[in-house]
């Protein structure tokens, strides 16, 4: 493909009515290809744009950008689903570990109560501290 040399990149697009664009289509396509010129086509007698003649690379880039945006949305949604599944799995795992820890603590308290003398002040202090930890 030819390297655009005649038209600077920041040149505003030229505007032509549809009738003139139709008669000069070959010229406009060649200009788009060789110089990266963008031509905006308007309806005859109306200044609002209805179409454009752009270099093929620009058209591919816009189409690719739309495809990339769609793919990015799919990938983002996929990662979001995976992260949510991991969060739920971690929550279930945490709940199971917490249940196991509480069961182990209940066994420890039962063993301490079997070994301690009735009314042991130290055991009562430990149990109060444990209750504070569970509440906090």
N, C-alpha and C positions, 0 to 999 in steps of 0.2 A: 504494500500500500504506500502511496506517496506520502511524504512528510509534509504537513501543512506549513507553508512558508509565507503565503501571501496575506493571510488574514490573521491578525492577532487574536488570541483566545478570548479577550474581553470585548470583542466587537459585538454591539447589540444586534440581535437578529433583524434581518430585513423583512419587510412586510409587503406582500403582493396580493392583489385580488385574485380570486379563483380563475377568472377568465385569462388573465395574463400568465398565471402560473401554469395553466393548462397548455398554453402555446409555447412556453419556455421550459417545459418540464425537463427535457434532456439537458439543457444548460444548467438548470438549478441542481439537478442530481450530480452533474459533473463538478459543480462548485462545492457542493456538500462533500463529495468524495475527496477532492484535491485540496481544498482550503479550509475544511471544517466549518463552512458557512452554514448558518441556520436560516431558513426562510420560513416565515410564518405566513400561512395562507388564510385569507379572510374571504368572507362572502362578498360578492360584488355589491358595493354601496354600503357595506357595514364594516366598521373597523374592528369588530370583535374577532379574535382568532378562532378558526375552526379546525385547523390542521397545521402540521409543520413538516418540512423536509429537512431532515437532520442527517449527519454522517452516521453510517451504519454502526460504528463503534459506540456512539452516544446512545443509539437505540438499544443496542445489546446491553450497555451498561445499565440503563434504566430497567430493562427487563430482568437483568441479573440482580439488580438491587431489590426488585420486588420479590424475586425467587429467594434471595438471601434473607430478606425480612420474614418471609413465610417459614423458611427453614429454621431461622433463629427462634421464631415463636414456637415451633414444634419442639425444638431442643430444650428451650426454656421450660415449656410445659412438662416435658419428660423429666427434667432435673427436679422440677418442683414436686412432681409425683414421687420421685425416688426419695427426696429429702423428707417429705411427709411420711412415707412408709418407714424410713429409718427412725424418725422421731417417734412414731407409734411403737415401733419395735423396741426402741430404747426405753420408752415409758413402761411397756409390758415387762421388760427385763428388770428395770428398776423396781417395779412393784413386786416382782417375784423375789428379788434380792432383799427387799425390805421385809417381806413376809418371813423369809428364812432367818433374817437377823432378829426379828421379833420373837420367833420361835426359839432361837438359840438363847436370847436374853431371858425368856420365860424359864428355860431349863436351868440357866445359871441362878436365877432368883430362887427357884425351887430348891436347888442344891444348897445355896447359902442359908435359906430358912431351915433346912434340915440340920445343918451343922451349927448354926448360931443358937445361942441360949435364948429362951423366950424373953421378949422385951429388951433385946440388945439395942442400945442407943446408937451404936455405930451403924448397924444394919438399917435402922430407921433413917439415919442421916443419908446413907447411900441411896435408899429407896426414894427419899424426898428429892435428892439431886437428880436421880434418873427421871422422876416424874416431871421436874422442871425442864429437863432436856427434851422430853417428848412433847411437852406443851409448847416450847419455844420454837 
